[in-house]
Amino acid sequence: MTDEFDYIHPPHPPRLREHVGLIRWTRDAEGGWVTETVTGQFAGGDSRRWLVRLYSGVELEYDLEKWAPYQPHL
């Protein structure tokens, strides 16, 4: 049986160099929602953290407790 926790953490990371996107929602000073998105190539990690190589060439690590994967439309 699948529960909500299964959707927060993917069962396995993407393939190396696969194009991925991450999104997170935060509240601004007035209480409104602000979204941030990141797209790039998967460069390593596991079901809790991903290392993403941005298209600028910079590699950054993202915590999947704060960021949710999504399929970018390239």
URJO-V33166 format. One record per residue. PSI is psi in degrees with one decimal (999 if undefined). OMEGA is omega in whole degrees, 0 to 359 (none if undefined). BURIAL is 1 if it has 16 or more other ideal C-beta (glycine too) atoms within 10 Angstrom, else 0. Layout:
BEGIN
((PSI;OMEGA;BURIAL) (PSI;OMEGA;BURIAL))
END
This chain:
BEGIN
((139.4;182;0) (136.7;175;0) (178.1;185;0) (-32.9;181;0) (-31.3;180;0) (-26.7;181;0) (-21.7;179;0) (-40.8;182;0) (116.8;177;0) (151.4;182;0) (-23.9;179;0) (156.4;179;0) (163.1;176;1) (172.5;175;0) (152.4;177;0) (140.0;180;0) (5.8;175;0) (141.2;179;0) (127.3;183;0) (162.2;174;1) (148.8;176;1) (145.7;180;1) (148.0;172;0) (151.9;179;1) (134.0;175;0) (164.6;177;0) (140.0;175;0) (-174.7;184;0) (-30.3;180;0) (-2.1;180;0) (1.1;178;0) (160.9;180;0) (138.9;176;0) (132.0;178;0) (146.6;173;0) (137.4;177;0) (151.9;178;0) (134.4;173;1) (149.0;180;1) (-156.8;179;1) (137.4;177;1) (129.4;183;1) (3.6;179;1) (174.0;178;0) (-165.2;182;1) (-159.1;184;0) (0.4;179;0) (-27.3;180;0) (144.2;178;0) (140.7;170;1) (120.2;183;1) (129.5;174;1) (108.0;180;1) (161.2;182;0) (-14.5;175;0) (-9.6;180;0) (-11.4;180;0) (137.2;176;0) (127.7;179;0) (149.4;179;0) (136.5;181;0) (132.4;179;1) (122.1;182;0) (-1.1;169;1) (-25.7;183;0) (-26.7;184;0) (141.2;179;1) (133.9;177;1) (147.6;171;1) (161.6;181;0) (108.2;180;0) (147.5;176;0) (101.0;183;0) (999;none;0))
END
